[in-house]
Amino acid sequence: MTVSLVLSGKSSGRVSAELAEKIRQAAEEMGYRENRLAQAVRTGVVPLIALCIYEANDGSATPNLYWFDIIGSAKRTFAAEKVEVLFITYSSVEELAGRISSLRDANMIGGVISNLAIPGKNHEVCQFIKNCGLPGVIFGEPPEEAMLPYSVVDSDEMVGAMLEFLRPKGAGELKWFSRYSDLPTAEEAADETIFFQVSSELSRTRLIELAGVPAERIVIVSHYISDLGGHQGFLVKSHTEERCIHALRAIQQQIRKEKITEFSKIIKLTGSDMTWIEPISRKGVEK
């Protein structure tokens, strides 16, 4: 029992530091490797969490740096708790339900985290996560009746701060534009007080080439400097790791049937979370 306590990391306060170190050294000399599969069978807790991210199935998908951010953050935070992450992309509620149900029935995952990104389908995603029989957490804000632990990023205050920063440049309104948005009207494109916020160089190009919006009225906002592509915009701090820590804690508490200590994690982005990036001039590029 003493050896088990030490090798499972539960010996604090129960076994002397000297004896614990001797046990760890002996285990290393003997080539001991922790059998996590056997532990899962014995405890009924599978140390693998499915992290599900929506991917639009419209043929226009491009490499998404957010995926690398979220998978890296989950890997680091989960690994500290000896939990692994299975990254799953889905393009419909049916696909999400089918894949998670299959993994659950095979007893291959111990919990599920999903974002909310399918237009008009968030309620269905939440209903499945709630009823799938696994501990679950939502990245996004679910309907109140879903009663699922969640984390969400509130950017309202930051958008106001961005607009205030842009006012000296002539901005009176800041509009969000994505690759799924309708193009602005001719009047909006010609209105010198309307600036457009985009998340990638692709959306910026659409506004310039298809709508005729001047480049100086478009700002790219991203967590990643590479998304700006040398153009003007705001570099915003990523809180993905903070959200992953909250999600893992909520899942662990559900597994142990404990009260969730922090049901919702609302991260408010402020002006301190962003940095203005000046565009790279042609002269600078040539140099």
N, C-alpha and C positions, 0 to 999 in steps of 0.2 A: 504494500500500500504506500509506503514511503517513496519507493521508486516511482510509482505511478503519479503521486502528487508532484514530484519534482519534474518529471518529464512532460506532464500536462500543464506546467506553469502555475500550479495551485498550491505551492509549498510555502508561500509567504506567511510567516507567523506560525507555521506548523513544524517546519524542519529548519535546523540551524543552517546558516549560510555555508559553514565549512562542510557539513555533510552533503548539502545540496550540490556543492561544487564537485565533490568527490564522485557523486552519482553521475553528473553530467560528463565528467572526464572519462569515467568507466564506459558510459554509453557510447561516447565518441570513439574510444579505442576498440570497442566491439563492433563498430559499424552500424549501430542502431539507427533505424529510420522510422519515423512516426508513420503508422498505418492509418491514414485518415479515412479510408474506406471502411475499415473495421470499426473505427470510432463512430462513423455515421450509422452503421448497422446497429451498434450497441445503444447509441443515444437517441437514434431516430432523427437527428439533426443533420441535414445535408449541407456541407460547407460550400455550397455553390449557389449564387444568386443570379437570376436572369435579369439583365438590364435591357429593356426593350425601347428602341427609338424608332419613331415613324420615318419612313422613307417614301416620298411620293413616287408612285409607279407610273410616271408620265413620259418616260424617255428623256427627261431633261435633268436627271440627277447628276450632280457634279460632286467631286470629293468635298466632304463637309468637315472643316476643321473642328467644329463643335464635337463631332464624334470622337476625334482623337483626344480632345480635352476631357470629355466625360469618361471615356474608357480608361485614360491614364489616371484621372482622379480617383475613379472607383478602384482601380487596381492597387493604387498606393494605400488608400484608406482601408480597403477590405483586407489586404494582405497583412496589415498590422494586427488584424483580429483572426488571422488564419482562415480567411474566407476568400474564395475565388469568385470571379465574375464571368458570366457567359453573356457576351454581347449579341443581341438579336435585333435585326431590323425587320420591320413589318410594314405592309402597305395597305392593310385593311383590318377591320376588327376581326373578321373571320380568320385571317391568317394568324393574327396574334393569339386568338383563342385556340386555334388548332395546334400551334406550336407549343404553347405553354401547357395545354392539357396533356399533350403527348409526353412532355418532359415530366410533368407531375405524376402521371400514371406509371411512369418508369422509375419513380422515386429518385430522379436525377437532380432536382433543384429543391432548395429549401425556402425560397422566397422569390418575389418578383417586384421589379421596379419598372414603371412605364411612364413615358411622357404623354402629354395630351397635345396632339397636333393635327388630327384628322378633322377637317372642317365639318361641323355638324354631328360628329360622332363621339365627342368627348364623354357624353353620358353613357353610351354603350361600352366604351373602354372601361370606365369606372365600374359599371355593373359587373363586367366580367371579372375584373381584378378583385372586387369585393366578394364574389361568389365562387371563385376558382378553388377555394380550399387551401390556399397558401397565404402566408404573411405577405402583405402588399403595401407599397408606397407609391405615390404619384408625384412626378415632377410636373408641376403646374397646379392650378387651383381647380379642384373637382367640384361638381355640384354639391351643395350643402347636404343633401339627403344621402350622398354616397358614404359619408362618414369614414373616409379613408385618410390616414396620415399623409401629409403632402409637404412639399417645399415649393416656393414660387419666388420669382424675382420681380419686384415692383420697381419699374423704371420711370414712373410718372414724374417724380421729383427731378430725376436726371434729365428727362426731356425738356423740362422747364429751364434747367440750368444750361443746356445746350442752346436753347433758343435765346436766352439772355446773352450768351457769348457771341451769338451770330448777329444780334441786332445791329452792332456797329457796321456790319458788312451789308446791312440793308434788309435783313430778315424780319418779317412780321408774323410769319407762320411757318411751322416746320411740319411737313407731311411725310408719313411713312410710305415707302414704296418697295415692293418685293417683286420677284419674278412672276408671282401669281396675281399681282395687282393689275387692274385696268390702267391703260396709259392715261396720263392727265389730259384734260381737255386743252384745246388751243389757247383758251383764255388763261388757264392755270400755267401753261408753259410760258406764256408771254408776261405773266404777272411777276414783276421784279421783286416783290415782297414775299413770294412763296418759295421756300427752300425745301429740298427733298432729302430725306434721310434714307439711305440704303445700307445693306449689309455686305455687299460685294461689288467688285468691279464689273461683273456681268450686268447687274441691275443698273449701275451707273451708265454703262454703254447703251442699254436699252433706252434710257431717258434721253440721252444725247442724240442718238441716231434715229430713233423712232418717234420721239416727241418733240425734239428740238429744244430741250431745256439746256441752257448754258452750263458748262462744267462748273463755273464758280458758284452756282446755286445748288450744287449737289454735294452732300457730305457722306462719306462712308463711316459707319459706326460698327466696330467689331472688337472682339477680344484679342484679335491676332493682327499684328503689324503687316503680315503678308497679304491679308485681305484688302488692305488699303492700296496696294499696288503702286505706291509712290504718289497717290493722290491725296487731297486734303480730307481730313476726317477726325474722328475721335477714337482713341484707343481706350477701351473700357476694361476695367478689372474684372476678371472671371471669378465667380464665387462657386464654381462647380464642385470643388473639393469640399467646401462647407456643406453643400447640399448632399453630397454623397455620405458624409459623416452622419448627418441627421437621418438619412434613409436607412443606413446600416443599423444605427441605434434603434430606430423604430421597429425594424424587422426582428432584431434580436429580442426586444421586449415582447413582441408578439409571440415569438417562438417559446419564450419562457412563461407566456401567459401573464405578463406583468402589465401594469398600467403604463401606457406610453407617456413618458415624462414631458416630451415636447411634441405635441400632436401636429402642429403646423410650424413651419419655419419660413417666415416671410423676410426676405432679404431686400432691403430698400437701397436702391442705387442712388447716390447723390453726386454732386459736382466733384467731390473728392475722389470718386471712382473713375474719373475720366481725364484724359490728357489730349490736348489738341495737337494734331500732327499737321505741319505745313506741307504743301505739295512740293515734290521735287521738281525743280525747274529744268528746262531743256539744257540749259548751260551746265547745270549740275550733273545731269545724266551724261552729257558729252564728255565732261571732264572725268 
